[in-house]
Each structure stands twice: as C-alpha cells, then as structure tokens.
C-alpha cells in the first residue's frame, strides 16, 4: 500500500490539525474484546473555496485513505467573428470525496443518459444518520464521488440541475466508509460532516472506526456494536418511543430496575419501575439511539429505541400517544 499524493498547482492542502483528541473505548462481550477508535478534529476542517482539498489518514498508518475536494469550473467554447470570444456553456460545482487505494464509500451508483445516446455513471455517497455500517451496505470505489453537485447551463437560456444525497444542506450526517489497513484487513467507520451554503461548503468534524476487522459500526457511535437481536429477553415487556418519551409496558414491576444508556455506554437513567405503564421523558437528553434495559433478579429485557430531535409534540400526537399507551394496557 503506497501513500497517496496529490499534484497540481491549484491544490491547497489542509492537512494540519491543531488538535487531535482520540478516545479509545473497550467493551467486552464474553471472551470477545474490541475497541472503537474515535478522533475529534479540532478545529473542524472547512472546505469553503474552490480547489480547497483535504486528505485524511483514518487509522494513522501514514497512508492517506480518503480525499475531499471542493471544485468549481467553467466549460465553454470560442466563437470567431472578427474577434475571438469565449462563450461559457456551463458552470459545474461539486463537493466530492474519493476513496484512495482499496478503500470505498457507502453510496449509490446511478446511470445517466447522455446527448450522444450513451450513458455515464455517477456515485452519490449516502448521508447517514444512525444506520449500521457493515458488508450488507452498498460501497462504491470508483473515482470522485459527489456529495452534492450543481450544473448551470447557459446554452439556451440559464437553467440548472442540482442533486446529491447531501444537497442542498445536511448537518451532522455521516459518511459510511470501508478501508483496508497495512495488513489488508477490512475495517468499517464513519466521518461526520456538514454541507452548508446550498452545497458549496463542506465541514469535516470527526470520525471513528472499528479496530476489529470486518466488524460493523453504527453511524455516529463511538462504542463497540452489540446486536440487541442476539440477546435473549427473559422479561415479558413492550418498550417503544414516541417523540421525546419512552413507554415501558410490563406486568413485572416489583423490583424491576430500568436502565437507559446512550450508545457511548453512558448511563442516563436508572430507577425502579413504579407502574405497569411507565413513561420516561427524555427531553433533557440529546436526540439519538438509546438502549433500554430492564433487570429483575437474573432476568432481563433489552430494546434499542430512537428519541426524536424535536421537543414539541402537538395535541394530536399527545392524544395518539395516550391512545397507543392505553391500547397496550
């Protein structure tokens, strides 16, 4: 594996971090152990100008893994009538990312028809929220991939075409990535980014990857992934979320403890159930995925739920939530 280099007079490298904060989290399940490596990029890398570029070495092995590029260029022709005039035909603006070496990015491959009756293919990376990144996800390895694109045509009046999974703006979404280390082992990871200013500015904030080869990671998580589906529930219960509330319905309430953790493994709620229809409000906690665990003696129940971003629930939604809660009673 060779270290990738860029060339060209227009290239502007933004390769220096003033600070790298690394957090190593270790979670053990039986005899298995693994860690997620998390890196906070401070200050955030901002690609706001044409030809701004950034290369990232995800696992610090001195090999660049991914290359980001903010590019803009005119395509045109020349017309002669006594003098030579340059006629702009179209303006192309792109926020792009390229997987270097044998690495790849989660995204969709789209085929377009051309004026010459041929076809071209373009790759659009996904803007992930909390999806599981593993071998079941579609990964693309080809050339530069468009987070957003904008093309303005001048040939027959001004018209434009815009698109990409990150268009026009996405805040705190994730690129799903897959890369190989120096031993040719495959690892999964994510990179958190913002796309702003109608697709003209890219902000790269932080990233994480799973140190265990071929092991999945959830977009945004900094803890080792454990499939809740693989755990056997021995307490009869129904747990679901609606808006900013968690509902716990169970007849096993005596001495049943409820524990709620975020996906960093931090405990945010711990108390004993008081009724068969328990409501826990999560307005004081960030939106995202949480693990709800019920414990009673040697029995347990686990459920992963999602808390919405908005803190407002309309009167209609409150009525619906009440109806849904009572329907389980």
CORFENLIN-V90552 format. One record per residue. N is the residue number from 1. SS is DSSP state (hx for helix, st for strand, lp for the rest). OMEGA is omega in degrees with one decimal (999 if undefined). D_CENTER is the distance of its C-alpha to the mean C-alpha in whole Angstrom. Layout:
BEGIN
((N	SS	OMEGA	D_CENTER) (N	SS	OMEGA	D_CENTER))
END
This chain:
BEGIN
((1	lp	-177.5	27) (2	lp	177.6	27) (3	lp	-176.6	26) (4	lp	177.7	25) (5	lp	174.6	26) (6	lp	177.1	26) (7	lp	178.7	29) (8	lp	-176.8	31) (9	lp	-175.5	32) (10	lp	-175.1	30) (11	lp	175.7	27) (12	st	-176.1	26) (13	st	174.8	24) (14	lp	-168.2	22) (15	lp	-174.7	22) (16	lp	171.2	23) (17	lp	173.5	21) (18	lp	179.8	24) (19	st	172.1	22) (20	st	177.7	20) (21	st	-179.7	19) (22	st	178.1	19) (23	st	178.7	18) (24	st	-177.5	20) (25	st	-178.2	19) (26	st	177.5	22) (27	st	-178.8	22) (28	st	175.5	25) (29	st	-172.9	25) (30	lp	179.8	29) (31	lp	-175.5	30) (32	st	177.5	26) (33	st	179.3	24) (34	st	177.5	21) (35	st	172.3	19) (36	st	177.6	15) (37	st	-178.1	16) (38	st	179.5	14) (39	st	175.1	15) (40	st	-179.1	15) (41	st	-179.9	16) (42	st	-3.4	19) (43	st	176.9	19) (44	st	174.6	16) (45	st	-178.0	17) (46	st	175.4	17) (47	st	-173.2	18) (48	lp	-173.9	21) (49	lp	176.9	23) (50	lp	177.9	24) (51	lp	170.0	24) (52	st	-177.7	22) (53	st	-179.9	20) (54	st	174.9	18) (55	st	-174.9	18) (56	st	175.5	16) (57	lp	-168.3	18) (58	lp	-174.5	15) (59	lp	172.9	18) (60	lp	178.0	21) (61	lp	178.9	23) (62	lp	175.1	24) (63	lp	176.1	23) (64	lp	-177.0	20) (65	lp	-176.8	17) (66	st	-177.0	15) (67	st	178.5	17) (68	st	-172.5	16) (69	st	170.6	18) (70	st	-173.8	19) (71	st	178.8	22) (72	st	178.7	25) (73	st	177.5	28) (74	st	169.0	31) (75	st	-176.7	33) (76	st	-180.0	37) (77	st	-177.1	40) (78	st	179.5	44) (79	st	-175.6	47) (80	st	173.1	50) (81	lp	-173.6	53) (82	lp	176.6	55) (83	lp	179.3	52) (84	st	-179.6	49) (85	st	173.8	46) (86	st	-178.1	42) (87	st	175.5	41) (88	st	-179.6	37) (89	st	178.8	35) (90	st	176.7	32) (91	st	-180.0	29) (92	st	177.8	26) (93	st	-174.2	23) (94	st	160.3	19) (95	st	-169.9	16) (96	st	173.5	16) (97	st	-179.5	14) (98	st	174.1	16) (99	st	-177.7	16) (100	lp	178.7	19) (101	lp	-177.7	22) (102	lp	-177.6	21) (103	lp	-177.1	17) (104	st	-175.5	14) (105	st	178.7	11) (106	st	-178.6	10) (107	st	-177.3	11) (108	st	177.4	15) (109	st	-174.7	18) (110	st	179.1	20) (111	st	-179.9	24) (112	st	172.2	26) (113	st	180.0	30) (114	lp	179.8	32) (115	lp	-177.7	35) (116	lp	178.7	37) (117	lp	174.7	36) (118	lp	179.0	34) (119	st	172.8	30) (120	st	179.3	27) (121	st	177.1	23) (122	st	-178.8	20) (123	st	-179.1	17) (124	st	179.4	14) (125	st	177.3	10) (126	lp	169.3	8) (127	lp	-171.6	6) (128	st	175.5	4) (129	lp	179.5	5) (130	lp	-178.1	7) (131	lp	175.9	8) (132	st	-179.4	10) (133	st	179.9	9) (134	lp	-174.8	13) (135	lp	177.7	16) (136	lp	-179.6	16) (137	lp	-179.7	13) (138	lp	-178.9	14) (139	st	-178.4	14) (140	st	-176.8	16) (141	lp	-168.9	18) (142	lp	167.6	20) (143	lp	179.0	21) (144	st	-177.3	19) (145	st	-171.5	16) (146	st	168.7	15) (147	st	172.8	12) (148	st	174.0	15) (149	st	176.4	19) (150	st	177.9	22) (151	st	178.0	26) (152	st	-178.2	29) (153	st	-178.3	32) (154	lp	-170.9	35) (155	lp	-177.2	38) (156	lp	-171.4	39) (157	lp	-176.3	38) (158	lp	174.6	35) (159	st	-176.8	32) (160	st	174.5	28) (161	st	-178.6	25) (162	st	178.0	21) (163	st	-175.0	18) (164	lp	-177.9	15) (165	lp	179.3	12) (166	lp	-176.9	11) (167	lp	-6.4	15) (168	lp	179.8	16) (169	lp	174.0	14) (170	st	179.0	10) (171	st	176.2	10) (172	st	171.0	8) (173	st	-168.3	4) (174	st	166.0	2) (175	st	173.1	4) (176	st	-175.0	6) (177	st	175.5	9) (178	st	-178.7	13) (179	st	178.3	16) (180	st	177.3	19) (181	lp	-176.0	21) (182	lp	176.8	25) (183	lp	179.9	26) (184	lp	173.5	24) (185	lp	-179.4	22) (186	st	177.8	19) (187	st	178.2	16) (188	st	-179.7	12) (189	st	177.3	9) (190	st	173.4	6) (191	st	-177.7	6) (192	st	-174.5	6) (193	st	167.2	8) (194	st	166.0	10) (195	st	-174.0	12) (196	st	173.6	16) (197	lp	178.0	19) (198	lp	175.5	19) (199	lp	-178.7	17) (200	lp	179.7	19) (201	st	177.4	17) (202	st	176.7	14) (203	st	178.3	13) (204	st	-168.3	11) (205	st	-177.3	11) (206	st	179.9	11) (207	st	177.4	9) (208	st	174.5	11) (209	st	-180.0	12) (210	st	-177.0	14) (211	lp	179.4	18) (212	lp	-178.4	19) (213	lp	174.5	20) (214	lp	-178.5	18) (215	lp	-176.0	17) (216	lp	175.6	13) (217	st	176.6	11) (218	st	179.9	8) (219	lp	-179.9	5) (220	lp	-177.3	6) (221	lp	173.3	10) (222	lp	179.0	12) (223	lp	178.4	15) (224	lp	-177.0	16) (225	lp	173.4	15) (226	lp	-178.9	18) (227	lp	178.8	19) (228	hx	-179.9	21) (229	hx	-178.6	22) (230	hx	179.5	24) (231	lp	-178.4	26) (232	lp	177.6	29) (233	lp	-178.3	30) (234	lp	173.2	33) (235	lp	177.1	33) (236	lp	-177.6	34) (237	lp	171.5	31) (238	st	-179.8	29) (239	st	177.0	26) (240	st	178.4	24) (241	st	174.6	22) (242	st	-175.6	23) (243	lp	-178.8	22) (244	lp	-176.6	22) (245	st	172.3	24) (246	st	179.9	24) (247	st	179.6	27) (248	st	-178.5	29) (249	st	-179.8	32) (250	lp	174.9	34) (251	lp	179.6	38) (252	lp	-175.9	38) (253	lp	-177.0	38) (254	lp	179.4	40) (255	lp	176.9	39) (256	lp	-178.7	35) (257	st	176.4	33) (258	st	179.2	29) (259	st	178.3	27) (260	st	-179.6	23) (261	st	170.4	20) (262	st	-175.1	17) (263	lp	168.8	15) (264	lp	-178.0	16) (265	lp	179.8	19) (266	lp	179.8	21) (267	st	-178.9	23) (268	st	178.5	23) (269	st	171.5	26) (270	st	174.9	29) (271	st	179.3	32) (272	st	177.8	35) (273	lp	-179.9	35) (274	lp	-178.2	37) (275	lp	178.5	38) (276	lp	177.6	37) (277	st	-174.9	34) (278	st	175.7	32) (279	st	177.6	30) (280	st	179.8	28) (281	st	-175.3	26) (282	lp	-176.9	23) (283	lp	-178.3	23) (284	lp	-177.1	23) (285	lp	-178.4	20) (286	lp	172.8	17) (287	lp	178.9	15) (288	st	-177.1	12) (289	st	179.5	13) (290	st	175.8	17) (291	st	177.1	19) (292	st	-179.9	23) (293	st	172.5	26) (294	st	179.8	29) (295	st	176.8	32) (296	st	-175.7	36) (297	lp	178.5	38) (298	lp	-179.0	37) (299	st	-179.1	35) (300	st	174.5	31) (301	st	179.3	28) (302	st	177.4	25) (303	st	175.7	22) (304	st	-178.0	18) (305	st	-179.0	18) (306	st	177.3	16) (307	st	-175.8	17) (308	lp	-178.3	16) (309	lp	-174.9	16) (310	lp	177.1	19) (311	lp	-176.9	22) (312	lp	174.4	25) (313	lp	-177.4	26) (314	lp	178.6	29) (315	hx	177.9	32) (316	hx	-179.3	32) (317	hx	176.4	29) (318	hx	179.1	31) (319	hx	178.7	33) (320	hx	179.5	31) (321	hx	179.1	29) (322	hx	178.8	33) (323	hx	-178.4	34) (324	hx	178.9	31) (325	hx	-177.9	32) (326	hx	-179.5	36) (327	hx	178.3	36) (328	lp	-175.5	34) (329	lp	999	37))
END
